[in-house]
């Protein structure tokens, strides 16, 4: 038998809590509805009304989509989601192709303002800048380059947040050998191997760059995706949150990391309950994970899978534990913190979130 076929079933007899809907309405702050994960033909891959019904069915009243882009791409996605403006908010992703040009700052400001006028309420900055894109000299684009001040300053002027994803898990930057706990994942997805530091910036360099950006732009609101890009070290993330009040984090795609350290994770949620937003990193084609998040956040269940039934664990061969947060913290994580960041009245949101989705 090969390791990929090994799916042991635990013999431990433990309580199993089934949560079909969360205790409170949810804003999923990190979803993908466009071409970034689904490809250029994304519009053919799902029905918007059905997706809205599925989200409502698992307690998500509002989803924040990271794939708005700008220009024609944004208009195409808006057409795909037309009629569901109460259910979806789009963040823009910018075109940095003029990075080396003399009019880069002006071009970026124009892109942001035009996308804002067309309804985008935030900016997504992805890891491609530092890990893949190069300037005219073959050097990676650094998010702390002063040229990017145009992004951060314009966001602050408009009062919109930036969701920043600079780095992937630490293991992706380590040698892929028998000691790497994500060996199976990297074996399946070799393009996620960033261990060659002659080609890619190191994890430490990326974290330094992330901190530079947040520190140097205190008027800009940042949500650092995937638990601050460093879910493996909650003490470090906590230190960053202590230092920089303009920093927030989402928990998207990091249940495996959080759930295996339930004591530390619970303390982290309790201390930083005003700075954490709910997110899944899901698409219309990857539904089903929300209820696992709810189980992790709401119950004290022990040793349960962070993945869907019959799936091979995607991030590591371990199970997770629930942290049983109290209701006031759950409210903040599920929707109140997102409301503050997005400028939504939470009382109005609660009323709207409890409406049926019959219009779908």
N, C-alpha and C positions, 0 to 999 in steps of 0.2 A: 504494500500500500504506500502511495506517495503522501507526503505531508499535506499537500493541497486537498486530499480526500479525507483527511483525518478530522472528524467532527465529533469529539467526545461529548456525551451527555452526562451532566453532573448527577451524581447519585445523592447529593445533599437534598434533604427534604426541607423546603423553605416556603414561606408565604409568597404568593404571587398576586400582586394587585393589578387589576386591569383598569386602566384609565382611558375612557373613550373621549372625554372632553376635559380640558383643564379647569381648575377651580375658578379661574377668572378669564375674561377675554384676552386674547393674545395678539400682539403685533409681531409678526415675523420680520425682523429687521434685515434679514440677509437671505434673499432668494434670487433666482435667475430665471427670467422668462424669455430671454432673447438669444442672440447669436453666440454669446460668449461660451456657453456650455452646450447649447443645443444645435449650433451650426447655423449657417446662413438660411437654411430652409426651415427654421424653427416654427414659422407660422403654420406649417403643415403638420406639425407633430403633436399639437394639442388643441382642444377646443376651450376657449377662454371661459365660457359659461360653466362648462363642466369642471374646469380647474377651480373656479370661484366656489362652486358647490362643494368640491372636495375639501377646500380649505375651511369653509364654514362648518362642514361636517365634523372637522376635528378641532374646532374652537378658534380658528384664526380669523379675526375680523378684518385685519388689514395686513397686506404683504408689501414689503419694500423691495422693489426689483432693482438689481444692480446693473442691468443691461440696457439702460436708456440710450447711451452714446449721445451723439449730436447729429444735427442736420437730417439727412434723409433717413438714416438709421433710426433716429428718435421718432420721426414722423411715422415710419412704418410700424414701430412697436406701439405707438399711441393708437394707430388705426386698429391694431390687433386687440388692444384692450379697451377700445371705445365702448362706452356704456357702463364701464365698471370702475369709474374714477373714484368711487367711495371705497373700493376694495383694494386698489393698487396705487402705490406711489413709485415713481421712477427716479433713480439716480442716474446722472450722466456719467459717461466715460469719455475722456477728451482725446483729441487727435494731437499727438506730440511730434508729428513728422517734421515740423518746422523748428525743432529744438535748436539747431545750429544757425538758424536764420536771424537777421537783425530785427525782425518784427514778431519774434516768438511771444513776448509778453503781451503785446497788443492783440495778437491772434488768440491767445488763450483767454484773455479777458472777454473778447468778443464771443468766443464759443460758450463760455460760462453764462454770460448774460443772455444770449439768445436761447440757450437750453432752459434757463430759468424762466424766461418769458413764455416758453412753450410748456411749462409745468413741472420741470424737474425740481426736486427739492433737496438735492444733495449731490455729492460728487463721489464716485468710486475711483480710487487709485490702486492699481493692481501691481503685483510682483513683477510683471513683465518689464517694467521700467528699469529696475536694478538688475534683474537676472537675465533678461533677453535683449533688450534694446541697447544699441550702442550709438555713440555720437560719431562725428566725422573722423575722430582719431581712434575709433575702435574701443573707446572706454565706455563702461556702463553709465546709463543716465542716473545720476544721483538725485534722489528726492530732496536732499538738503542743498542742492545747487541753488544759488540766489535767483536763477531764472525761474524756478518754480514758486518763488514768492508771489508771483502773479496769481497762481492758483489759490494759495492760502489766504492772501489778502482780499481777493475778490470774494471768496467764500465768506470771510468774516464780514465784509461790507454788506453782503446780501443776507447774512444771518442764516446760512445753510451749512450743514455739517459735511465733513469728509470722512468716508469710511475707507480706511487705509489697510491694505494687505501687502506687507513688504516681504515677509519671509514665510517659508513652510516649516514643518516640524524640524526640530534639531537633528533628528536621525537622518534627514535627507541631505544633510551637510557633512555627515560622517562616512567613514569608509563602509562600504557595503560588504561586510564580512560576517562571520558567525556570531559576532557580538552585537550586531545591529538589530535592535528589537523590531524594526520595520522591514526586515530582509524580504519577507514574502511580498509585501506591498511594492517594494522597490524592484523586486524581480519581475513583477507583473507590469510595473510602470517605470521602466528604466529612465524615461525622460524626466523623472522627478529626482534623479540622482544629481545633486549639486556638490558632490564631494571634491571635485577637481577645482581647486581654488586658483588654478591658472586660467580657468575659464569663467568661474563664478565667484562673486563676492562671498566671503565667509559669513556664517550666521552672526558672529560677533560684530562684523562690520555693518551688517544690515541693522542690527539692534542699535548700534551707535547712531546710524543714520536716522532711524526712526525717532530716537530720543532727541536728536538735534532739531528735527522738524517740529516736534511738539513743543519743545522748550522755547524755540525761537519765534513761535507764533501763538502767543498766549490768548489772543482774541479769537482764534479759530477753534471751533469745536471738532474734535477728532473722535471717531469710534475706531479703535484698532481691532481688526477682525481676529477671530480665532483666539480669544482670550489674550489679546495683546501680543500676538505672534509668538507667545512663549508659554503655552499652557503647561509645559513640563516643569516650570519654575514659578509657582504662584507667589512666592516671596519676592522674586524680582519684579513681577508684574505689579504686586502691591506697592512696592517701593516707588515704581513709576507713577502709579495713581496718587500716592502721597505727595510726590514732587510736583505733579502737573494737574491742576484742577480742571483743565480743558480736555483731559483725556478720559475716554470711556472705552469699554470693551464689549464685544459680543461673544457669544459662546458657540457660534456656528461650527459644526463639524469637529467638535472637541469633546464630545461625551466620553470617548474612550480615555482621554487624559484626565478629565475631571472626575469621572466615576470610579477610577481605580484608586483615588486618594480622597475618600469621602470626608475624612476628618478635616484635612487641610482645605478641601473644597468648601465645606460648610462654613468654616471660619472665614474664608475668602468672601463668600456671598454675604455673610452677616456684616462684615466690616465694610464692604464696598457695595452695599445693596443699592445705593443711589447712582452707581456708575456702570451697571451691568445691564445690557439689553439682550433679549431673547433673539436667537437667529438659528437657522438650520443649514443654510447653503444649499437648499433643495431646489428642484426644478419641477415642472408639471409631470415629468417622467420619473421622478424619484420620490413620490409621495409614500407615506407610511412611517416616517421617522418621528413625526411630531409627538406621537403618543409615548415613544421611548423617552424623549426629553421630559415630558410631563411626569412620567414614572420616576425618573431620576430626581427631579426637583421637588416632587410632592410626597413621595413615599420614603420609607426606610427599608424597602426591600433589599435583600442581599443577593449578590452574585447572580446577576441576570445579564443577558446579552445586550450590547449597545447597537447591535445590528439587527436586521430583519430576520425572521425565521427562515431557516434553510440557507442563509447566506454564510459564506466563509468570512470570518472577521476581517475587515478591511484594513485595520490599523494595527492590530496586534492580537495575539492569542491570549486574551484575558477577558474577564467579565467585569461588570461594574456594580456599584452600590448606590442606593438612593440616599439623598441628604435631608429629606423631610423638612423643607423650609416652612416657616410660619407664614400665615396669610398676608401679613403686611409686606413682607419681603417679596412674596410671589407677585403681588399686585405691581410692585415697582419693576421687577424683572420682566413680567409679562407685558405690561403696557405703559405704566406711568413714566418710566424713564424715557421710553421712546417718545411719548407725548411731549415731554419737556424738550427733547432734542429737536423734534420736528415742529414744535410750535402748535401742537394740538391741545385743545382744552380737554383734560381727562374726564371731566364730568360729561361733557358732550359726547366724548368718545364712548364712555360706558353706555350711554343711552343708545347710540348708534350701533355699538357692537352687539347689543342684545336683540337688535331687530332680526327678523328672519331674512333669509336671502331669496325670498320668493321671486324677486325680480330677475333672478338668473334663469 
